[in-house]
Amino acid sequence: MAKIFTDCLVTGQPIDTGIEVDEASFGRLPLFLGRVFCAHCETEHEWTKDKAKLVDADKQQA
Ligand SMILES: [Zn+2]
């Protein structure tokens, strides 16, 4: 499973959306608009699939 991150528009820091998905499932998702609370600037940001970054938890630890 991978976690979805999106960049904060203000600080450029990655935000953990709290969503876990495998890459195959993510690829099948349609374009959508998500909202995530950003801990970096304490604001809610909107994000879309094309702004999302999948981070594989297993690969990250290696
Ligand atoms: Zn932010």
N, CA, C, O and the ligand as a Tripos MOL2 file, in Angstrom:
@<TRIPOS>MOLECULE
protein
  249   247    63     0     0
PROTEIN
NO_CHARGES

@<TRIPOS>ATOM
      1 N           0.8400   -1.2070    0.0000 N.3       1 MET1
      2 CA          0.0000    0.0000    0.0000 C.3       1 MET1
      3 C           0.8710    1.2520    0.0000 C.2       1 MET1
      4 O           1.9460    1.2750    0.5990 O.2       1 MET1
      5 N           0.4030    2.2630   -0.6630 N.am      2 ALA2
      6 CA          1.1150    3.5360   -0.6890 C.3       2 ALA2
      7 C           0.2350    4.6100   -0.0620 C.2       2 ALA2
      8 O          -0.9890    4.4870   -0.0230 O.2       2 ALA2
      9 N           0.8670    5.6430    0.4170 N.am      3 LYS3
     10 CA          0.1320    6.7700    0.9710 C.3       3 LYS3
     11 C           0.1160    7.9060   -0.0270 C.2       3 LYS3
     12 O           1.0680    8.1050   -0.7820 O.2       3 LYS3
     13 N          -0.9750    8.6470   -0.0200 N.am      4 ILE4
     14 CA         -1.0890    9.7810   -0.9260 C.3       4 ILE4
     15 C          -0.6630   11.0590   -0.2060 C.2       4 ILE4
     16 O          -1.1770   11.3980    0.8590 O.2       4 ILE4
     17 N           0.2780   11.7430   -0.8130 N.am      5 PHE5
     18 CA          0.7160   13.0510   -0.3310 C.3       5 PHE5
     19 C           0.4250   14.0850   -1.4110 C.2       5 PHE5
     20 O           0.3990   13.7710   -2.6010 O.2       5 PHE5
     21 N           0.2080   15.3080   -0.9800 N.am      6 THR6
     22 CA          0.1120   16.4120   -1.9270 C.3       6 THR6
     23 C           0.8940   17.5820   -1.3550 C.2       6 THR6
     24 O           1.0260   17.7000   -0.1370 O.2       6 THR6
     25 N           1.4070   18.4390   -2.2070 N.am      7 ASP7
     26 CA          2.2390   19.5290   -1.7040 C.3       7 ASP7
     27 C           1.3980   20.6830   -1.1740 C.2       7 ASP7
     28 O           0.3840   21.0500   -1.7690 O.2       7 ASP7
     29 N           1.8230   21.2430   -0.0630 N.am      8 CYS8
     30 CA          1.2260   22.4720    0.4490 C.3       8 CYS8
     31 C           1.5310   23.6050   -0.5280 C.2       8 CYS8
     32 O           2.6720   23.7920   -0.9490 O.2       8 CYS8
     33 N           0.4850   24.3570   -0.8790 N.am      9 LEU9
     34 CA          0.6570   25.4320   -1.8610 C.3       9 LEU9
     35 C           1.4390   26.5980   -1.2680 C.2       9 LEU9
     36 O           2.0150   27.3960   -2.0060 O.2       9 LEU9
     37 N           1.4620   26.6990    0.0340 N.am     10 VAL10
     38 CA          2.0880   27.8380    0.6980 C.3      10 VAL10
     39 C           3.5370   27.5360    1.0510 C.2      10 VAL10
     40 O           4.4320   28.3260    0.7510 O.2      10 VAL10
     41 N           3.7670   26.3960    1.6870 N.am     11 THR11
     42 CA          5.1160   26.0880    2.1760 C.3      11 THR11
     43 C           5.8660   25.1150    1.2710 C.2      11 THR11
     44 O           7.0830   24.9680    1.3860 O.2      11 THR11
     45 N           5.1410   24.4510    0.3710 N.am     12 GLY12
     46 CA          5.7790   23.4670   -0.4950 C.3      12 GLY12
     47 C           6.0780   22.1510    0.1970 C.2      12 GLY12
     48 O           6.6800   21.2580   -0.4010 O.2      12 GLY12
     49 N           5.6670   22.0200    1.4440 N.am     13 GLN13
     50 CA          5.9040   20.7920    2.1840 C.3      13 GLN13
     51 C           4.8670   19.7450    1.8070 C.2      13 GLN13
     52 O           3.7210   20.0810    1.5060 O.2      13 GLN13
     53 N           5.2630   18.4820    1.8220 N.am     14 PRO14
     54 CA          4.2910   17.4340    1.5310 C.3      14 PRO14
     55 C           3.2870   17.2710    2.6790 C.2      14 PRO14
     56 O           3.6510   17.2990    3.8550 O.2      14 PRO14
     57 N           2.0390   17.1040    2.3110 N.am     15 ILE15
     58 CA          0.9730   16.8980    3.2890 C.3      15 ILE15
     59 C           0.4870   15.4570    3.1760 C.2      15 ILE15
     60 O           0.1850   14.9750    2.0850 O.2      15 ILE15
     61 N           0.4180   14.7950    4.2890 N.am     16 ASP16
     62 CA         -0.1400   13.4480    4.3180 C.3      16 ASP16
     63 C          -1.6590   13.5620    4.2700 C.2      16 ASP16
     64 O          -2.2750   14.1290    5.1720 O.2      16 ASP16
     65 N          -2.2630   13.0150    3.2050 N.am     17 THR17
     66 CA         -3.7200   13.1150    3.0850 C.3      17 THR17
     67 C          -4.4320   12.0970    3.9690 C.2      17 THR17
     68 O          -5.6480   12.1650    4.1500 O.2      17 THR17
     69 N          -3.6730   11.1590    4.5170 N.am     18 GLY18
     70 CA         -4.2850   10.1250    5.3480 C.3      18 GLY18
     71 C          -4.9160    9.0040    4.5390 C.2      18 GLY18
     72 O          -5.5030    8.0780    5.0990 O.2      18 GLY18
     73 N          -4.7930    9.0900    3.2110 N.am     19 ILE19
     74 CA         -5.3950    8.0790    2.3430 C.3      19 ILE19
     75 C          -4.3400    7.0660    1.9380 C.2      19 ILE19
     76 O          -3.2550    7.4320    1.4870 O.2      19 ILE19
     77 N          -4.6610    5.7980    2.1000 N.am     20 GLU20
     78 CA         -3.7610    4.7400    1.6510 C.3      20 GLU20
     79 C          -4.4130    4.0010    0.4890 C.2      20 GLU20
     80 O          -5.5990    3.6760    0.5270 O.2      20 GLU20
     81 N          -3.6260    3.7440   -0.5310 N.am     21 VAL21
     82 CA         -4.1640    3.1100   -1.7260 C.3      21 VAL21
     83 C          -3.0220    2.3690   -2.4240 C.2      21 VAL21
     84 O          -1.8630    2.7660   -2.2980 O.2      21 VAL21
     85 N          -3.3270    1.3310   -3.1370 N.am     22 ASP22
     86 CA         -2.2730    0.7160   -3.9330 C.3      22 ASP22
     87 C          -2.2440    1.3790   -5.3060 C.2      22 ASP22
     88 O          -3.2360    1.9490   -5.7600 O.2      22 ASP22
     89 N          -1.0930    1.2920   -5.9530 N.am     23 GLU23
     90 CA         -0.8870    2.0630   -7.1820 C.3      23 GLU23
     91 C          -1.8860    1.7060   -8.2780 C.2      23 GLU23
     92 O          -2.3290    2.5800   -9.0230 O.2      23 GLU23
     93 N          -2.2370    0.4420   -8.3770 N.am     24 ALA24
     94 CA         -3.1700    0.0090   -9.4170 C.3      24 ALA24
     95 C          -4.5450    0.6420   -9.2030 C.2      24 ALA24
     96 O          -5.1810    1.1070  -10.1490 O.2      24 ALA24
     97 N          -4.9890    0.6510   -7.9530 N.am     25 SER25
     98 CA         -6.3000    1.2430   -7.6480 C.3      25 SER25
     99 C          -6.2850    2.7410   -7.8920 C.2      25 SER25
    100 O          -7.2500    3.3040   -8.4080 O.2      25 SER25
    101 N          -5.1920    3.3780   -7.5230 N.am     26 PHE26
    102 CA         -5.0810    4.8210   -7.7200 C.3      26 PHE26
    103 C          -5.1540    5.1650   -9.2000 C.2      26 PHE26
    104 O          -5.7830    6.1490   -9.5900 O.2      26 PHE26
    105 N          -4.5010    4.3430  -10.0210 N.am     27 GLY27
    106 CA         -4.4990    4.5810  -11.4570 C.3      27 GLY27
    107 C          -5.8820    4.5030  -12.0750 C.2      27 GLY27
    108 O          -6.1460    5.1260  -13.1040 O.2      27 GLY27
    109 N          -6.7600    3.7410  -11.4520 N.am     28 ARG28
    110 CA         -8.1160    3.5810  -11.9840 C.3      28 ARG28
    111 C          -9.0730    4.6530  -11.5080 C.2      28 ARG28
    112 O         -10.1880    4.7590  -12.0170 O.2      28 ARG28
    113 N          -8.6510    5.4530  -10.5330 N.am     29 LEU29
    114 CA         -9.5390    6.4960  -10.0240 C.3      29 LEU29
    115 C          -9.7440    7.5740  -11.0790 C.2      29 LEU29
    116 O          -8.8200    7.9010  -11.8240 O.2      29 LEU29
    117 N         -10.9450    8.1240  -11.1460 N.am     30 PRO30
    118 CA        -11.1580    9.2830  -12.0170 C.3      30 PRO30
    119 C         -10.5510   10.5240  -11.3690 C.2      30 PRO30
    120 O         -10.1770   10.4930  -10.1960 O.2      30 PRO30
    121 N         -10.4530   11.6030  -12.1200 N.am     31 LEU31
    122 CA        -10.0130   12.8580  -11.5150 C.3      31 LEU31
    123 C         -11.0160   13.2750  -10.4540 C.2      31 LEU31
    124 O         -12.2250   13.2010  -10.6740 O.2      31 LEU31
    125 N         -10.5280   13.7040   -9.3250 N.am     32 PHE32
    126 CA        -11.4200   14.0870   -8.2350 C.3      32 PHE32
    127 C         -10.8200   15.2880   -7.5260 C.2      32 PHE32
    128 O          -9.6520   15.6290   -7.7100 O.2      32 PHE32
    129 N         -11.6480   15.9120   -6.7160 N.am     33 LEU33
    130 CA        -11.1780   17.0290   -5.9040 C.3      33 LEU33
    131 C         -11.2360   16.5990   -4.4490 C.2      33 LEU33
    132 O         -12.2900   16.2240   -3.9360 O.2      33 LEU33
    133 N         -10.0880   16.6600   -3.7960 N.am     34 GLY34
    134 CA        -10.0390   16.2860   -2.3970 C.3      34 GLY34
    135 C          -9.7330   17.4940   -1.5340 C.2      34 GLY34
    136 O          -9.2260   18.5060   -2.0160 O.2      34 GLY34
    137 N         -10.0420   17.3780   -0.2720 N.am     35 ARG35
    138 CA         -9.6850   18.4320    0.6760 C.3      35 ARG35
    139 C          -8.8910   17.8030    1.8040 C.2      35 ARG35
    140 O          -9.2140   16.7180    2.2870 O.2      35 ARG35
    141 N          -7.8560   18.5020    2.2090 N.am     36 VAL36
    142 CA         -7.0270   17.9870    3.2930 C.3      36 VAL36
    143 C          -6.6300   19.1490    4.1900 C.2      36 VAL36
    144 O          -6.3280   20.2470    3.7220 O.2      36 VAL36
    145 N          -6.6360   18.8810    5.4860 N.am     37 PHE37
    146 CA         -6.1810   19.9050    6.4140 C.3      37 PHE37
    147 C          -4.6640   19.8930    6.4530 C.2      37 PHE37
    148 O          -4.0500   18.8480    6.6710 O.2      37 PHE37
    149 N          -4.0640   21.0430    6.2430 N.am     38 CYS38
    150 CA         -2.6150   21.1520    6.1740 C.3      38 CYS38
    151 C          -2.0550   21.5740    7.5210 C.2      38 CYS38
    152 O          -2.4140   22.6240    8.0550 O.2      38 CYS38
    153 N          -1.1750   20.7520    8.0610 N.am     39 ALA39
    154 CA         -0.5710   21.0480    9.3580 C.3      39 ALA39
    155 C           0.4950   22.1390    9.2380 C.2      39 ALA39
    156 O           0.8640   22.7570   10.2370 O.2      39 ALA39
    157 N           0.9900   22.3770    8.0180 N.am     40 HIS40
    158 CA          2.0730   23.3350    7.8360 C.3      40 HIS40
    159 C           1.5730   24.7710    7.9400 C.2      40 HIS40
    160 O           2.2200   25.6160    8.5590 O.2      40 HIS40
    161 N           0.4300   25.0430    7.3380 N.am     41 CYS41
    162 CA         -0.0870   26.4100    7.4010 C.3      41 CYS41
    163 C          -1.4760   26.4570    8.0390 C.2      41 CYS41
    164 O          -2.1330   27.4980    8.0300 O.2      41 CYS41
    165 N          -1.9140   25.3390    8.5860 N.am     42 GLU42
    166 CA         -3.1640   25.2660    9.3410 C.3      42 GLU42
    167 C          -4.3450   25.8050    8.5510 C.2      42 GLU42
    168 O          -5.1580   26.5850    9.0470 O.2      42 GLU42
    169 N          -4.4060   25.3630    7.3090 N.am     43 THR43
    170 CA         -5.4880   25.7290    6.4190 C.3      43 THR43
    171 C          -5.9270   24.4730    5.6840 C.2      43 THR43
    172 O          -5.1670   23.5110    5.5700 O.2      43 THR43
    173 N          -7.1430   24.4880    5.1940 N.am     44 GLU44
    174 CA         -7.5840   23.3710    4.3800 C.3      44 GLU44
    175 C          -7.2110   23.6510    2.9310 C.2      44 GLU44
    176 O          -7.4890   24.7290    2.4050 O.2      44 GLU44
    177 N          -6.5710   22.6610    2.2830 N.am     45 HIS45
    178 CA         -6.2070   22.8060    0.8810 C.3      45 HIS45
    179 C          -7.0370   21.8680    0.0340 C.2      45 HIS45
    180 O          -7.4170   20.7790    0.4620 O.2      45 HIS45
    181 N          -7.3100   22.3190   -1.1830 N.am     46 GLU46
    182 CA         -7.9240   21.4310   -2.1630 C.3      46 GLU46
    183 C          -6.8130   20.8110   -2.9920 C.2      46 GLU46
    184 O          -5.8130   21.4610   -3.2940 O.2      46 GLU46
    185 N          -6.9930   19.5670   -3.3510 N.am     47 TRP47
    186 CA         -5.9860   18.8920   -4.1790 C.3      47 TRP47
    187 C          -6.6900   17.9830   -5.1550 C.2      47 TRP47
    188 O          -7.8130   17.5420   -4.9100 O.2      47 TRP47
    189 N          -6.0340   17.7030   -6.2550 N.am     48 THR48
    190 CA         -6.6110   16.8320   -7.2680 C.3      48 THR48
    191 C          -5.6530   15.6760   -7.5250 C.2      48 THR48
    192 O          -4.4990   15.6820   -7.0970 O.2      48 THR48
    193 N          -6.1660   14.7040   -8.2280 N.am     49 LYS49
    194 CA         -5.3820   13.4990   -8.4760 C.3      49 LYS49
    195 C          -4.0420   13.8140   -9.1390 C.2      49 LYS49
    196 O          -3.0300   13.1940   -8.8120 O.2      49 LYS49
    197 N          -4.0260   14.7660  -10.0600 N.am     50 ASP50
    198 CA         -2.7770   15.0480  -10.7770 C.3      50 ASP50
    199 C          -1.7700   15.8100   -9.9100 C.2      50 ASP50
    200 O          -0.6170   15.9850  -10.3030 O.2      50 ASP50
    201 N          -2.2060   16.2610   -8.7370 N.am     51 LYS51
    202 CA         -1.2610   16.8990   -7.8130 C.3      51 LYS51
    203 C          -0.8240   15.9390   -6.7150 C.2      51 LYS51
    204 O          -0.0090   16.2810   -5.8580 O.2      51 LYS51
    205 N          -1.3780   14.7340   -6.7570 N.am     52 ALA52
    206 CA         -1.0800   13.7710   -5.7030 C.3      52 ALA52
    207 C           0.2160   13.0310   -5.9910 C.2      52 ALA52
    208 O           0.5840   12.8090   -7.1440 O.2      52 ALA52
    209 N           0.8890   12.6600   -4.9310 N.am     53 LYS53
    210 CA          2.0950   11.8490   -5.0660 C.3      53 LYS53
    211 C           1.9150   10.6000   -4.2180 C.2      53 LYS53
    212 O           1.5800   10.6730   -3.0360 O.2      53 LYS53
    213 N           2.1430    9.4710   -4.8390 N.am     54 LEU54
    214 CA          2.0680    8.2270   -4.0830 C.3      54 LEU54
    215 C           3.4200    7.9300   -3.4660 C.2      54 LEU54
    216 O           4.4460    7.9530   -4.1460 O.2      54 LEU54
    217 N           3.4130    7.6580   -2.1990 N.am     55 VAL55
    218 CA          4.6410    7.2920   -1.5060 C.3      55 VAL55
    219 C           4.4690    5.8960   -0.9400 C.2      55 VAL55
    220 O           3.6370    5.6480   -0.0680 O.2      55 VAL55
    221 N           5.2650    5.0150   -1.4560 N.am     56 ASP56
    222 CA          5.2000    3.6180   -1.0150 C.3      56 ASP56
    223 C           5.8970    3.4760    0.3260 C.2      56 ASP56
    224 O           7.0970    3.7270    0.4360 O.2      56 ASP56
    225 N           5.1670    3.0830    1.3240 N.am     57 ALA57
    226 CA          5.7100    2.9980    2.6780 C.3      57 ALA57
    227 C           6.8610    1.9870    2.7630 C.2      57 ALA57
    228 O           7.8330    2.2110    3.4850 O.2      57 ALA57
    229 N           6.7520    0.8910    2.0350 N.am     58 ASP58
    230 CA          7.7920   -0.1230    2.0870 C.3      58 ASP58
    231 C           9.0910    0.3770    1.4620 C.2      58 ASP58
    232 O          10.1780    0.1680    2.0010 O.2      58 ASP58
    233 N           8.9550    1.0460    0.3090 N.am     59 LYS59
    234 CA         10.1260    1.5650   -0.3790 C.3      59 LYS59
    235 C          10.7780    2.6940    0.4130 C.2      59 LYS59
    236 O          11.9970    2.8650    0.3830 O.2      59 LYS59
    237 N           9.9570    3.4560    1.1170 N.am     60 GLN60
    238 CA         10.4510    4.5910    1.8700 C.3      60 GLN60
    239 C          11.3940    4.1340    2.9920 C.2      60 GLN60
    240 O          12.3650    4.8160    3.3180 O.2      60 GLN60
    241 N          11.0940    2.9850    3.5680 N.am     61 GLN61
    242 CA         11.9020    2.4910    4.6770 C.3      61 GLN61
    243 C          13.2200    1.8880    4.2090 C.2      61 GLN61
    244 O          14.1820    1.8120    4.9730 O.2      61 GLN61
    245 N          13.2580    1.4600    2.9490 N.am     62 ALA62
    246 CA         14.4360    0.7540    2.4530 C.3      62 ALA62
    247 C          15.6270    1.7030    2.2720 C.2      62 ALA62
    248 O          16.7030    1.2710    1.8600 O.2      62 ALA62
    249 ZN         -0.4900   24.3510    3.6150 Zn       63 ZN63
@<TRIPOS>BOND
     1     1     2 1
     2     2     3 1
     3     3     4 2
     4     3     5 am
     5     5     6 1
     6     6     7 1
     7     7     8 2
     8     7     9 am
     9     9    10 1
    10    10    11 1
    11    11    12 2
    12    11    13 am
    13    13    14 1
    14    14    15 1
    15    15    16 2
    16    15    17 am
    17    17    18 1
    18    18    19 1
    19    19    20 2
    20    19    21 am
    21    21    22 1
    22    22    23 1
    23    23    24 2
    24    23    25 am
    25    25    26 1
    26    26    27 1
    27    27    28 2
    28    27    29 am
    29    29    30 1
    30    30    31 1
    31    31    32 2
    32    31    33 am
    33    33    34 1
    34    34    35 1
    35    35    36 2
    36    35    37 am
    37    37    38 1
    38    38    39 1
    39    39    40 2
    40    39    41 am
    41    41    42 1
    42    42    43 1
    43    43    44 2
    44    43    45 am
    45    45    46 1
    46    46    47 1
    47    47    48 2
    48    47    49 am
    49    49    50 1
    50    50    51 1
    51    51    52 2
    52    51    53 am
    53    53    54 1
    54    54    55 1
    55    55    56 2
    56    55    57 am
    57    57    58 1
    58    58    59 1
    59    59    60 2
    60    59    61 am
    61    61    62 1
    62    62    63 1
    63    63    64 2
    64    63    65 am
    65    65    66 1
    66    66    67 1
    67    67    68 2
    68    67    69 am
    69    69    70 1
    70    70    71 1
    71    71    72 2
    72    71    73 am
    73    73    74 1
    74    74    75 1
    75    75    76 2
    76    75    77 am
    77    77    78 1
    78    78    79 1
    79    79    80 2
    80    79    81 am
    81    81    82 1
    82    82    83 1
    83    83    84 2
    84    83    85 am
    85    85    86 1
    86    86    87 1
    87    87    88 2
    88    87    89 am
    89    89    90 1
    90    90    91 1
    91    91    92 2
    92    91    93 am
    93    93    94 1
    94    94    95 1
    95    95    96 2
    96    95    97 am
    97    97    98 1
    98    98    99 1
    99    99   100 2
   100    99   101 am
   101   101   102 1
   102   102   103 1
   103   103   104 2
   104   103   105 am
   105   105   106 1
   106   106   107 1
   107   107   108 2
   108   107   109 am
   109   109   110 1
   110   110   111 1
   111   111   112 2
   112   111   113 am
   113   113   114 1
   114   114   115 1
   115   115   116 2
   116   115   117 am
   117   117   118 1
   118   118   119 1
   119   119   120 2
   120   119   121 am
   121   121   122 1
   122   122   123 1
   123   123   124 2
   124   123   125 am
   125   125   126 1
   126   126   127 1
   127   127   128 2
   128   127   129 am
   129   129   130 1
   130   130   131 1
   131   131   132 2
   132   131   133 am
   133   133   134 1
   134   134   135 1
   135   135   136 2
   136   135   137 am
   137   137   138 1
   138   138   139 1
   139   139   140 2
   140   139   141 am
   141   141   142 1
   142   142   143 1
   143   143   144 2
   144   143   145 am
   145   145   146 1
   146   146   147 1
   147   147   148 2
   148   147   149 am
   149   149   150 1
   150   150   151 1
   151   151   152 2
   152   151   153 am
   153   153   154 1
   154   154   155 1
   155   155   156 2
   156   155   157 am
   157   157   158 1
   158   158   159 1
   159   159   160 2
   160   159   161 am
   161   161   162 1
   162   162   163 1
   163   163   164 2
   164   163   165 am
   165   165   166 1
   166   166   167 1
   167   167   168 2
   168   167   169 am
   169   169   170 1
   170   170   171 1
   171   171   172 2
   172   171   173 am
   173   173   174 1
   174   174   175 1
   175   175   176 2
   176   175   177 am
   177   177   178 1
   178   178   179 1
   179   179   180 2
   180   179   181 am
   181   181   182 1
   182   182   183 1
   183   183   184 2
   184   183   185 am
   185   185   186 1
   186   186   187 1
   187   187   188 2
   188   187   189 am
   189   189   190 1
   190   190   191 1
   191   191   192 2
   192   191   193 am
   193   193   194 1
   194   194   195 1
   195   195   196 2
   196   195   197 am
   197   197   198 1
   198   198   199 1
   199   199   200 2
   200   199   201 am
   201   201   202 1
   202   202   203 1
   203   203   204 2
   204   203   205 am
   205   205   206 1
   206   206   207 1
   207   207   208 2
   208   207   209 am
   209   209   210 1
   210   210   211 1
   211   211   212 2
   212   211   213 am
   213   213   214 1
   214   214   215 1
   215   215   216 2
   216   215   217 am
   217   217   218 1
   218   218   219 1
   219   219   220 2
   220   219   221 am
   221   221   222 1
   222   222   223 1
   223   223   224 2
   224   223   225 am
   225   225   226 1
   226   226   227 1
   227   227   228 2
   228   227   229 am
   229   229   230 1
   230   230   231 1
   231   231   232 2
   232   231   233 am
   233   233   234 1
   234   234   235 1
   235   235   236 2
   236   235   237 am
   237   237   238 1
   238   238   239 1
   239   239   240 2
   240   239   241 am
   241   241   242 1
   242   242   243 1
   243   243   244 2
   244   243   245 am
   245   245   246 1
   246   246   247 1
   247   247   248 2
@<TRIPOS>SUBSTRUCTURE
     1 MET1         2 RESIDUE 1 A MET
     2 ALA2         6 RESIDUE 1 A ALA
     3 LYS3        10 RESIDUE 1 A LYS
     4 ILE4        14 RESIDUE 1 A ILE
     5 PHE5        18 RESIDUE 1 A PHE
     6 THR6        22 RESIDUE 1 A THR
     7 ASP7        26 RESIDUE 1 A ASP
     8 CYS8        30 RESIDUE 1 A CYS
     9 LEU9        34 RESIDUE 1 A LEU
    10 VAL10       38 RESIDUE 1 A VAL
    11 THR11       42 RESIDUE 1 A THR
    12 GLY12       46 RESIDUE 1 A GLY
    13 GLN13       50 RESIDUE 1 A GLN
    14 PRO14       54 RESIDUE 1 A PRO
    15 ILE15       58 RESIDUE 1 A ILE
    16 ASP16       62 RESIDUE 1 A ASP
    17 THR17       66 RESIDUE 1 A THR
    18 GLY18       70 RESIDUE 1 A GLY
    19 ILE19       74 RESIDUE 1 A ILE
    20 GLU20       78 RESIDUE 1 A GLU
    21 VAL21       82 RESIDUE 1 A VAL
    22 ASP22       86 RESIDUE 1 A ASP
    23 GLU23       90 RESIDUE 1 A GLU
    24 ALA24       94 RESIDUE 1 A ALA
    25 SER25       98 RESIDUE 1 A SER
    26 PHE26      102 RESIDUE 1 A PHE
    27 GLY27      106 RESIDUE 1 A GLY
    28 ARG28      110 RESIDUE 1 A ARG
    29 LEU29      114 RESIDUE 1 A LEU
    30 PRO30      118 RESIDUE 1 A PRO
    31 LEU31      122 RESIDUE 1 A LEU
    32 PHE32      126 RESIDUE 1 A PHE
    33 LEU33      130 RESIDUE 1 A LEU
    34 GLY34      134 RESIDUE 1 A GLY
    35 ARG35      138 RESIDUE 1 A ARG
    36 VAL36      142 RESIDUE 1 A VAL
    37 PHE37      146 RESIDUE 1 A PHE
    38 CYS38      150 RESIDUE 1 A CYS
    39 ALA39      154 RESIDUE 1 A ALA
    40 HIS40      158 RESIDUE 1 A HIS
    41 CYS41      162 RESIDUE 1 A CYS
    42 GLU42      166 RESIDUE 1 A GLU
    43 THR43      170 RESIDUE 1 A THR
    44 GLU44      174 RESIDUE 1 A GLU
    45 HIS45      178 RESIDUE 1 A HIS
    46 GLU46      182 RESIDUE 1 A GLU
    47 TRP47      186 RESIDUE 1 A TRP
    48 THR48      190 RESIDUE 1 A THR
    49 LYS49      194 RESIDUE 1 A LYS
    50 ASP50      198 RESIDUE 1 A ASP
    51 LYS51      202 RESIDUE 1 A LYS
    52 ALA52      206 RESIDUE 1 A ALA
    53 LYS53      210 RESIDUE 1 A LYS
    54 LEU54      214 RESIDUE 1 A LEU
    55 VAL55      218 RESIDUE 1 A VAL
    56 ASP56      222 RESIDUE 1 A ASP
    57 ALA57      226 RESIDUE 1 A ALA
    58 ASP58      230 RESIDUE 1 A ASP
    59 LYS59      234 RESIDUE 1 A LYS
    60 GLN60      238 RESIDUE 1 A GLN
    61 GLN61      242 RESIDUE 1 A GLN
    62 ALA62      246 RESIDUE 1 A ALA
    63 ZN63       249 GROUP 0 **** ****
